Amino acid sequence: RHAYAKISPWNSDGTRIMLSYSWPAAILDGSTYAFIRTFDNPSYSTWSNTNPNYVYGVLGNRFVRVDVSGTPQTTTLRTFTGYDSISLGEGEGNISNDDQFVALLGRQGAATFLMVYNIAQNTIVSTLDLGGRWPDWASMSQSGNHVVVSWEPDGTSRYQGIEIYDRNLAFVRQIDPQSSHGDLGYNQAGQEVYVSMADGYYPGATVRSVRLDGGGVTVLIDDTPGFRSGHISCRNIDRPGWCYLSTYTTTTSMIGYDEVFALKVDASNTVERFGHVHR
């Protein structure tokens, strides 16, 4: 299987598939699923959004790129000296759609930091001292204009729920007091959103989208009977305005039971059903 709902298995032109974080990782043909090769994948490997041959990831305190078009070749793009290790969002972070900006977490002894790195210019745009805190995940938004952090614990105080920062890592606002599973994408109006599970925190909703600009919340699936025990992906960057959902529940009365389906990110409740999970 592929690594995670928020990590695209397919490369940018659909010609290859990268399987899970197990080492070494397998590369398959994107059309026939035929095995091509394994390669020594870096931690938190993720495909480039613009070059079908490139995989990005981290090795210790290095941010690296691997060219998998032939015999895999690893290039260190930057060594983050002064840090013991770095993380690409703890496995749930993504690079901006233009492959320019990435949010990285760093450790230096007991000290912890959040950074925005400009891949194209090989510069550190901004750094934020997290005061020893370590979030559940952090990611650039698809535009590269925002950094979103999931702190997990839930609540309305600072360093709780889901917080948004600008590219310079100035705190903007909390966009959600619940740090449930979700992904960053666009709604049908072209506004950046965080689409997430809502069961138990927002009465009347089990999936909703929250605008990053503070423009409000849209209920995508209500709670009767609702959608639970699933994953959400907005990695469909060539098809903005939709998200993709899958579930692992055994509750047969639930909407989307054992299905993979697309959900339109607006208030229309429009779905496209693709298939069933086979256990």
C-alpha distance (Angstrom), angle and dihedral (degrees) to the residues before:
residue distance angle dihedral
R1 . . .
H2 3.79 . .
A3 3.79 121.8 .
Y4 3.80 104.7 -102.7
A5 3.80 143.6 -30.0
K6 3.81 91.5 -98.6
I7 3.82 93.8 50.7
S8 3.81 114.6 75.2
P9 3.81 112.9 -128.8
W10 3.83 91.3 -158.2
N11 3.79 124.6 68.7
S12 3.81 122.0 -125.2
D13 3.82 96.8 -80.0
G14 3.81 97.9 33.2
T15 3.80 95.1 -114.6
R16 3.82 96.8 118.3
I17 3.79 139.7 33.8
M18 3.79 124.3 -151.4
L19 3.79 115.9 -155.5
S20 3.78 129.0 -149.7
Y21 3.80 133.6 -40.8
S22 3.80 91.3 -92.9
W23 3.79 111.1 123.5
P24 2.94 122.8 -86.6
A25 3.81 96.8 27.2
A26 3.78 122.4 -141.5
I27 3.81 124.0 -125.0
L28 3.82 117.5 -154.0
D29 3.78 134.1 -172.7
G30 3.81 106.3 -93.7
S31 3.80 94.3 -136.9
T32 3.80 106.1 33.8
Y33 3.83 98.3 25.5
A34 3.79 88.4 -133.1
F35 3.80 114.7 157.5
I36 3.82 112.8 -103.5
R37 3.82 106.1 172.4
T38 3.75 146.4 -53.3
F39 3.77 122.3 -111.8
D40 3.78 137.1 -169.0
N41 3.75 96.3 -99.8
P42 3.82 121.5 -159.3
S43 3.80 120.9 -124.6
Y44 3.82 116.0 -75.8
S45 3.80 91.4 11.3
T46 3.79 114.8 -162.1
W47 3.80 131.6 173.2
S48 3.77 121.5 -110.9
N49 3.80 111.8 -105.4
T50 3.80 92.8 -140.6
N51 3.82 108.8 29.5
P52 3.83 117.4 54.6
N53 3.82 91.8 -155.4
Y54 3.81 99.1 56.1
V55 3.79 132.7 88.4
Y56 3.82 120.5 -174.8
G57 3.80 127.0 -154.6
V58 3.80 145.6 124.4
L59 3.79 135.2 -89.2
G60 3.80 111.4 -168.2
N61 3.80 103.9 -55.4
R62 3.81 94.9 -15.3
F63 3.81 128.1 99.1
V64 3.79 105.9 -146.7
R65 3.79 142.8 -176.4
V66 3.79 123.7 -148.1
D67 3.81 121.8 -157.5
V68 3.82 106.1 -149.1
S69 3.82 97.4 176.5
G70 3.81 90.6 105.6
T71 3.76 130.7 -16.1
P72 3.83 99.2 -1.0
Q73 3.79 113.5 -102.4
T74 3.81 120.9 -165.9
T75 3.82 120.2 -150.7
T76 3.81 122.8 -170.9
L77 3.79 106.4 -136.5
R78 3.79 94.9 -176.7
T79 3.79 138.3 -5.8
F80 3.79 109.3 -145.9
T81 3.78 97.5 -142.5
G82 3.77 114.1 -161.0
Y83 3.81 92.4 37.7
D84 3.78 124.2 96.2
S85 3.81 91.3 -152.2
I86 3.78 142.2 -12.4
S87 3.80 132.2 -149.4
L88 3.79 132.0 -153.0
G89 3.78 95.2 -132.3
E90 3.81 94.5 -54.6
G91 3.79 90.4 -75.5
E92 3.80 95.3 -52.2
G93 3.78 98.9 76.6
N94 3.78 125.2 104.9
I95 3.78 136.3 -165.2
S96 3.81 121.0 -115.9
N97 3.79 112.9 -89.6
D98 3.80 91.9 -105.3
D99 3.84 91.7 53.2
Q100 3.78 90.5 -120.0
F101 3.82 106.7 110.3
V102 3.80 133.3 39.6
A103 3.81 132.3 174.9
L104 3.80 113.5 -133.5
L105 3.79 131.9 -173.1
G106 3.78 118.7 -144.6
R107 3.79 137.7 -166.1
Q108 3.79 126.5 -154.8
G109 3.78 107.3 176.4
A110 3.81 105.1 -60.0
A111 3.80 92.0 -19.9
T112 3.82 119.5 99.4
F113 3.78 131.4 -161.1
L114 3.79 143.0 -176.4
M115 3.79 118.2 -144.1
V116 3.78 139.0 -176.2
Y117 3.80 111.7 -145.4
N118 3.81 124.2 -165.0
I119 3.81 103.1 -143.4
A120 3.80 95.7 -170.8
Q121 3.81 94.7 51.6
N122 3.82 96.6 30.7
T123 3.80 91.7 -129.7
I124 3.78 134.4 131.2
V125 3.79 103.9 -123.0
S126 3.80 97.5 -170.1
T127 3.80 143.2 -13.7
L128 3.81 129.5 -153.6
D129 3.81 123.6 -164.8
L130 3.81 106.2 -134.8
G131 3.78 93.8 -164.5
G132 3.79 94.6 -123.2
R133 3.81 93.2 -49.4
W134 3.80 118.5 132.7
P135 3.82 117.8 -161.1
D136 3.78 127.5 -143.7
W137 3.81 88.6 -117.4
A138 3.80 143.5 -23.8
S139 3.80 130.8 -159.1
M140 3.78 144.9 172.3
S141 3.77 113.6 -115.0
Q142 3.79 115.9 -115.5
S143 3.83 92.0 -100.4
G144 3.80 92.8 50.7
N145 3.81 90.0 -126.7
H146 3.81 97.4 105.9
V147 3.78 140.9 42.1
V148 3.80 115.3 -149.7
V149 3.81 121.2 -160.8
S150 3.80 128.4 -167.0
W151 3.78 109.6 -154.9
E152 3.78 102.5 178.9
P153 3.24 112.1 -140.7
D154 3.81 103.9 94.9
G155 3.77 120.2 -130.2
T156 3.79 144.2 96.2
S157 3.82 99.7 -93.4
R158 3.80 126.8 97.1
Y159 3.81 114.4 -74.3
Q160 3.80 91.4 25.4
G161 3.79 132.4 106.1
I162 3.81 116.7 -8.7
E163 3.80 117.7 -24.2
I164 3.79 129.9 -173.1
Y165 3.81 126.9 -147.1
D166 3.77 130.8 -178.5
R167 3.80 121.7 -114.8
N168 3.81 89.8 -89.0
L169 3.83 87.8 55.5
A170 3.78 94.9 -113.0
F171 3.81 108.8 151.3
V172 3.82 111.4 -108.7
R173 3.81 107.7 173.7
Q174 3.74 146.8 -54.3
I175 3.80 107.6 -92.4
D176 3.79 98.2 -174.0
P177 3.81 132.4 14.1
Q178 3.80 89.9 -152.6
S179 3.80 119.2 75.9
S180 3.79 97.1 -157.2
H181 3.79 126.7 144.4
G182 3.81 115.1 -65.9
D183 3.80 146.8 131.4
L184 3.80 138.7 -133.9
G185 3.79 121.5 -110.3
Y186 3.80 144.8 119.0
N187 3.78 132.9 -74.0
Q188 3.80 124.6 -135.4
A189 3.82 90.4 -89.3
G190 3.82 91.4 58.0
Q191 3.80 94.9 -107.8
E192 3.79 119.7 136.9
V193 3.80 114.0 -109.4
Y194 3.76 143.5 176.1
V195 3.82 108.8 -130.8
S196 3.78 113.1 -160.8
M197 3.76 150.3 153.1
A198 3.80 113.0 -87.4
D199 3.78 106.9 -180.0
G200 3.78 113.6 140.9
Y201 3.80 98.8 11.1
Y202 3.79 106.2 57.3
P203 3.82 112.9 47.6
G204 3.79 110.9 -133.2
A205 3.82 96.7 18.2
T206 3.79 136.7 85.4
V207 3.84 98.5 168.0
R208 3.79 123.1 27.2
S209 3.78 141.3 158.3
V210 3.80 123.4 -130.7
R211 3.79 119.3 -159.1
L212 3.79 113.7 -126.1
D213 3.80 90.8 -142.8
G214 3.80 91.3 62.1
G215 3.80 92.9 -105.3
G216 3.78 96.0 136.4
V217 3.79 145.6 -96.4
T218 3.82 128.5 -65.1
V219 3.80 120.7 -160.4
L220 3.81 108.4 -134.4
I221 3.83 98.6 175.8
D222 3.80 122.1 15.9
D223 3.79 127.2 -147.1
T224 3.82 101.6 -100.2
P225 2.98 96.5 113.7
G226 3.81 90.8 -27.2
F227 3.80 136.1 -175.4
R228 3.81 119.1 -79.7
S229 3.80 142.7 160.5
G230 3.79 94.2 32.0
H231 3.78 146.7 114.8
I232 3.80 130.6 -115.5
S233 3.78 126.6 -149.9
C234 3.81 130.6 -172.3
R235 3.80 94.2 175.6
N236 3.81 88.7 118.7
I237 3.80 90.4 102.4
D238 3.82 92.6 160.1
R239 3.80 89.3 57.5
P240 3.81 107.4 46.4
G241 3.78 119.8 -175.0
W242 3.81 95.3 49.5
C243 3.78 136.4 81.9
Y244 3.81 129.3 -162.3
L245 3.78 124.0 -131.8
S246 3.78 135.3 -166.6
T247 3.78 130.8 176.3
Y248 3.77 138.2 -153.0
T249 3.80 96.8 -169.0
T250 3.81 123.8 124.7
T251 3.81 92.5 -152.8
T252 3.79 100.8 118.3
S253 3.83 94.2 -167.5
M254 3.78 92.7 61.9
I255 3.79 123.3 103.4
G256 3.79 109.8 -103.4
Y257 3.79 94.8 16.5
D258 3.82 107.9 -176.6
E259 3.80 91.6 -12.7
V260 3.77 139.8 125.1
F261 3.79 110.3 -143.4
A262 3.78 143.0 159.3
L263 3.79 120.2 -121.9
K264 3.79 124.4 -158.4
V265 3.80 111.5 -125.5
D266 3.78 98.7 -128.8
A267 3.80 136.6 71.0
S268 3.83 95.3 -82.3
N269 3.85 96.8 93.7
T270 3.82 88.7 -136.3
V271 3.81 116.9 165.2
E272 3.80 136.7 179.4
R273 3.79 114.6 -153.8
F274 3.80 115.4 -145.7
G275 3.77 108.3 171.9
H276 3.77 151.4 -51.4
V277 3.76 130.8 -85.4
H278 3.80 112.9 -112.4
R279 3.81 111.7 -149.3
